[in-house]
Amino acid sequence: MTAAVYQCNYCDCPHEDSTRSLEHVVPKAWGNRDLTLPDACSYWNNLFAQSFEKQVTASEFVRVVLREFGLDSVPKKGAHLLDMLRTARGTTEYLWSVDGREMLRDIPQPRKKAQSLTVELLDDLGRPHEIEVPLPPDCHYTYAAEGDDLTLPEVKKRIEKEHARVLEYLNRLARDPSFAPQVVEQLHKHGVRFHGGPMGISILTKEDCSPPQMVSDVVTKDYPMDVVRWRKQYLKIAWCFACRHLGRRALQRMGGDAVLDYLKRDRIDQVLVDLCRSTDREAADAVFDEVTVGGTLACLWKTSIAETAALAARFGAEVEPFVKLALVVRSLGDTQAGGWVTLARPGRIAREPAPPSDESRVHVLRLERVERGGFVQLVCTITLFGGVLEGSVHLTPPMPAGALPDVDPYEHTTKF
């Protein structure tokens, strides 16, 4: 019996049905469930995920956006640092998730620890006297923790253990103060003595702990973005959307394969990787990343062009020219692709926005012909998370008017 065969939209090759997968046009982790490209082989689907999509989704910027929209899973128990922000006052603040609830307050200051305590004792007439009790080096008492510090469960537990050790020490001192001559001197001076166990001891401090202050002046934060990976993410979204709407052959006739070819260049020939490893395995492991996709090993670039060029000399005179040639091809591709993608606000998001409305829980993609200066191109406009991320992709090279087939404007909105 012959296995079912399909034609992959990515590699344009026939495959057995067991390798068939659905490619999410907008990443599934970004809330997209229904906008998919069918007939994508698992190899290229997974390779694109490994080479740039996972890194983009795991970036600090995207994690902030996903958290704003409730798409990022934050543990519901314990305290977890989510972000560090700046205020108009020039201070740095911590954003915490404490038992699933976000808390933004003044930055926790170093905890204040006392090496001596003031203990209130009563004389025989019931009059209170304050006695200073030095603590041993391995015993200290935390009495102030500004900002979020006292709200964090882990810190509370640690402070409780510190206090238990102090009370144990005071209890031992009450039974036999002779091992602390300074304390014995003060007891005699004031005519007081310890009464009972720890419950009879009142620990006082000279300084109160100020309550946490809420922060209301957080300013916009610029998040770093890997421009090359973001460019590839936008190109993949646009190409998959156009392929889904127009079909693989129609997009190919318009010159859309240039985008797909660029996306595939992260994969490195295994022969080059083996040559590099034969001369300097450590440098090769730093430059190349080996991943398993669809049961097959594939090698990807791990370092930037500049970092790879700096390591190229370690591969020896015979191998270095091949590495540099690969870098030239890579650099030319990045330069060319740089003119295909325009990002409206790269890496910029304002902190503490209002909770996202239903209207903003959408991804909107629009495909249309755009004419400029007598030339036409197929352009995909991408609006993600209701406008938090915006960009446009030129999917075809500029063509004389009339050379590009008629394409009616097409828009798709995905709600999440």
N, C-alpha and C positions, 0 to 999 in steps of 0.2 A: 504494500500500500504506500503510495507516494505522500510525503508530508506536505502540508499546505505551505505555499510560498507567497511572500509579499515583497514589494519593492520598497526599500528603505528611503525615506525622504532625505536623509542626511548623506548617505554614501551612494545612493542611487544604484544599489546592488540588490539582487534577489537573496532572501534569507528564509530559513525555515521559520515556521510560525512560532516556535518556542522562544525565539529571540525578540519577538515583537513587543514593543512597549509604547506607552503614551507619554509624549513629551509635554510637560506643562509650559505653556507659552510664557506666562509669568510664574516664577517659582511657586511651588505648592506651599512652601513655608511662609509665603507672603500673603496667604489667604485665598489664593486662586484654586478653585476646585473644578471648574467646568470648562475653562478655555484651554484646550489641549490640541496638540498636533499628533494625529495618528500615524501609525506605521513608521516609528523610529526604532532602529535596532538598538538593543540594550548596550552595545559597545559604545557608540557615539553618544548616546544619551548619558551614560555614566561618565564617559571621558570628559564631556563638557562640565559636568557637575564637579568632577575632581579638579579640573584645571583652573576654573575661575568661579563657578557659581557658589560652591560651598564657602569659599573665602569671602566673597561679597556678602553673603548672608550672615557670616560669623563676624563681620566687621563691626566695630563699635557703633558706627553711625546707624547701620541697619538694625542692630539690636535695640538701640534707643527707639527707633521708629516702630519696630514690632512690639516693644513693650508699651508704647503709647496706645497702640490699637489692641492690646490684649492678646497678641499672637505669639509672644515670647513666654515660654514656661519658666516662671520664677518659683523656686521651692517655697512651699507654703509654711514650712517650719524653719525656725532659726533666723539668724541675722545674716544678710548677704549685702555686700557693698555693690551697688549698681553703677554709680557714676560719681565723678568729681566735677564740680561746676564752679563758676566764678560769679561774684556778685558785683553790683555797681560800686560797692565800697572797696573793691579790690581784694576781698577775702576769698578763700577757697572753701567750698562746702562739700559735704558728703550726702549722697542720696542713698539711703538704705532701704532694703526690704526686710521688715521685721515681722515674722509670722504672716507673710503674704501681704502686708500693708506697707506702702511706700512712705518713708519719712525723710523729710529734708529739713535739717536744722543747722545751727552753727556747727562748725567743724569741731570734733571732739579734741579738747586740749589734753596734754599729758596729765595723767591722773596724779593728784597730790597725795603723797604718802607720808605719814607721820612716823618717826622713829622714837617718839615719846608721846605719852598720853596724859591728859589731865583727868584724874579719877576723883569723883566726889565721895568723901567718906564722912561719917557722923561721929562726933565725940560722944562722951557719956551723957551729956546734957541734950543731945539731939541736934546740936548745931552743925551745919555742913562746913566742910573744909576741902579745898582743892589740893590734891597731892599729885605732883608730877612723877610719872612712872616711866623710866627709860625702857625701851623694848630691845631685846637682843637682836643681833644683825640679821638672823634668819626669820625675823618676825616683824611685819610692818602692818600699818592700819591705813586703808584707803578711806579718806574722808571727803573728797571732792572729785567730781568728774563732770566737767562741763559738756554742753552739747548733748549728743545722742548717747554718750558713753553709758550712762546709767540705765538707758532703756534697752540695751542689748542683752539678751538672755545669757550669752556666754560670759559677758563681763559681770553680770549680777552674780552668777554662780561662783566666779573666781573671787569676787569681793566677799561673798558669804563665807567661803573657805578661809580667807584671810582673817575675817572677824572671829571665826570659830577658833583659830589658832591663838589669836590675841586673848580671847576669853579663857582659853585653856591655860595660857601663861599666867593670867591674873589669878585664876583659881589656885594655881600652884603657889603663886606668891602669897595669897591669903593664908594658905596652910603653913608656909614657912618663909617669911620675908628675909631671913638672915642671909640669903645668897645675893641680896641686892642692898648693899650698905646705904646707898643714897636714899632708898625708900624708907629704910629703918630710921634714918636720921629725921626725915620729915614726919614720920608717924610719931616719934617721941616729941618733936617740936610742937605739934598741934594737939597732942594727947588723943590721937584717934587710932583706930585699928580696923582691919577688914572685918566685915560682918557677913556671914553666910558664904554661899558660893557665887557663881557667875550672875545669878539673877539679882543678887544684892549689889552689884557693881554698876554704876552709871558712868558710861564713857562720854566725856564731853569734848568738844573741839572749840577752838577759838574763832573758826571761820565757817560760815555757812556756805552751802553749795547753791549757786545761783540756778534758777530753773532754766531749762532749755529755751532758747529764743527762736521763734519761727522766722524763716527767711522768706522775704517777699520781693527781693530785688535781684533775682537771678537774671543774668544777661545771656544773650545769644552766644552759643558756643560753636566754634568751628571744629569739625571733626576731620581728621586726615582721611583721605580716600586714595586707594590704589587706582590711579587713573586708567591704566591699561586694562585691569580686570573689570572695572566699571564700564569701560568702553565695550568690552566683549559682552558683558551682560546685556547692555542695551541693544547691541547688534543681534544677539541671539533672540531676544524678545521680538525685535522687529522682523527678522528673517522668518521665524516660526509663524508669526502672525500673517505675514504676506503669503507664505507657502500654504498655510491653512486656508486662506481665502481665495487665492488665485490658482493654486496648484503648482506642483514642482516644475513641470515643463514650462508653463507660462512664465514663471519667475526666472527660470533659466534663460529663456529667450530674451528677456529684458536685461540680462547681465547681472542678475542677482547672485550668481555663484561666486562672485568675487568676495562677498561678505562671508559666505560659508567657507571658502578656502582659507581666509584669514583666521577664522575661528579654529580651524584644524591645525594651525601651525604650532600650537603648543606641544604637539606630539613630536618627539625626537627619534630619529632612526637609532635602533638598538646597536647598530655597528659602531656609530660614533660614541655612544655611551660606553661600550665595551673597550674601545681604543683608549678612552680617557681613564677608565678604571685600571687598565693594564699599566699605566704610567704613574698615576697618583690616585689611589682609590678614595682617600679622604677628601681630596678636592672634588672628585667626581660625585661623591655622595652629597657634597655641599651644593653642587650646581644642578644635579638632576634628581628628580623624585620618581621613584618607581612605584606604580600603582597597579592594582589588579582590576580590570574591567571586563565583565562578561566572561570571566575565567581566563582572560588573556592578560599577560603583563604588558604594560605600556610605560614609556618614559616621558616625563614632562619637565619643562624648565622650572627650577625652584627659585633661582636668584634673578635679580634684575640684570639688564644688559651691562650696566656699569660693574656690578659685582662679578658677573661672569667673566668680563674682559680682564678684570684684575687677577682672576684665578687661572686664566688661560695659559699663562707662561709655565705653570706647574705641570702641564701635560706634555712638555717636551717639544723640541723643534719639529718633530715629524707630525705631531697631532695638533699643535697649536693653530696652524693655518686653517684646518678644517673647522675648528671651533669658532675661529674668527669669521670664517665665511658664513657659518650658520647664524652668527650674531648679526652680520650685515643684512642677511635676508630678513631676520627678525626685526631689525631696526627699520628697514625700509617698509615692512608691513605695518609696523606701529605708526610710522609717519603718515603713510597713505590712509590708514584707518582713522587717524586723528581728524581728517577732514570730513569723515562720514558722520560723526556723532557730535551733536551740540547738547551740552548739559546746561539747563537754566540756572540751577543753584547747586553746584557740586560741593557736597560735603558740608552743608550748612543747615542747621535746624535750631529753632528757638526752644529753649527749655520752658517748662511749666505752661504749656498751652492749655486751652480749655479741653475738657474731655471730647474725643472725636465724636462728631455728630453722625447720624445715619447717612447724610449726604456725602460725607468725606470717606466713608468706608467703601471706596470703589477704585478700580483700576480702569482707565479709559485708554483705548488704543484706536488710532485713526489712520487710515491708509488713503493716500490721494496723490494725484499728479500735481506737481508744483512747477510753474514756469518762471524762470528768471533769465533776463538778458537774452531771450530768444532760444534758450535751452530748457528742456523739461527733464524732470527726474521723478522717480517714485519715492515718496517720503512717508515715513511712519512717525507719527507724533505719539509720544508715550507720556501719559500722566498717571502716576502711581500714588496710592494712598491719598486720593482726593487732592493732589497737587503738592504734596510734600516733596516728591521727586518728579522732575519734569525733564524731558529731553526730546530730541528729534533725530532720526536716522535717515540718511540718504542711502537707499537700497540699490540704486542703479547709478551708473555714470551719467553725466550730463549728455543729453542727446538733442539733436536738432528738432525743432518743433515738427511734429508729425511722425517722427521715428519711433516714439514710444507708443505702444498700443493704448487705446482708450481704456481708462480704469475709472469707474465711477467711485466717488468718495465712499468709503466704508468705515463705519465706527462701531466698536464693540465695547460695552460696559460690563465689567465683572464686579459683582457685589460680594462682600465678605463680612 
